[in-house]
Amino acid sequence: MNEIKFRKIIREDLADVFLLLNQLKEKDINTIDSETAWKNFKSNSSSNSIVCIYNDRVVAYGSIVIENKIRGDIAGHVEDIVVDDSMRGKMVGVKLINKLINIGSEKGCYRITLFCEEKLINFYERTGFKVNNIMMKKFL
C-alpha cells in the first residue's frame, strides 16, 4: 500500500470532506455555503481536524474538539470519524483515531470521549476506548 499521510485540514479539502461525511449522514452539499462554513469552522479554536491523504486524495477525516472544563481540566471529544469505503479494513481508521488521541494528549486532555453506534464498539476498543455510561441526544 502506498504511504498514507495525515495533516491538518485546509480550505481546499472541504469538497472532499463533505463527500466523505455524506458516507456517514446524507446532506445536500449544494445547500452548504462553503465560504461561511469554512470561516465559522476556522474561527473555532477548540476544533482540531485532520485528513488522511492517500494517492493525492482525501480518504479519511476526523476531529477532536478540546473543552476547557470549569475546574481547569481539559477534555477531548472525538467527532465525525469517516473513512472512505474504498479504504476500510486497511487500518486507516485506527491510525486516524490514534492521531487524534495524540493531539488530545499534546493538548493536555485528561480524557477523550466519543459517541458511536453499537456496531462500532469493537473498532473503537482496538484504540483503547471502553464503553462508559449512556449517551442521550436532543436534536433541535
Stockholm file with secondary structure:
# STOCKHOLM 1.0

chainA/1-140         MNEIKFRKIIREDLADVFLLLNQLKEKDINTIDSETAWKNFKSNSSSNSIVCIYNDRVVAYGSIVIENKIRGDIAGHVEDIVVDDSMRGKMVGVKLINKLINIGSEKGCYRITLFCEEKLINFYERTGFKVNNIMMKKFL
#=GR chainA/1-140 SS CCCCEEEECCGGGHHHHHHHHTTTSCCCGGGCCHHHHHHHHHTCTTEEEEEEEETTEEEEEEEEEEEECTTSCEEEEEEEEEECGGGTTTTHHHHHHHHHHHHHHHTTCSEEEECCCGGGHHHHHTTTCCCCSCCCCCCC
#=GC SS_cons         CCCCEEEECCGGGHHHHHHHHTTTSCCCGGGCCHHHHHHHHHTCTTEEEEEEEETTEEEEEEEEEEEECTTSCEEEEEEEEEECGGGTTTTHHHHHHHHHHHHHHHTTCSEEEECCCGGGHHHHHTTTCCCCSCCCCCCC
//
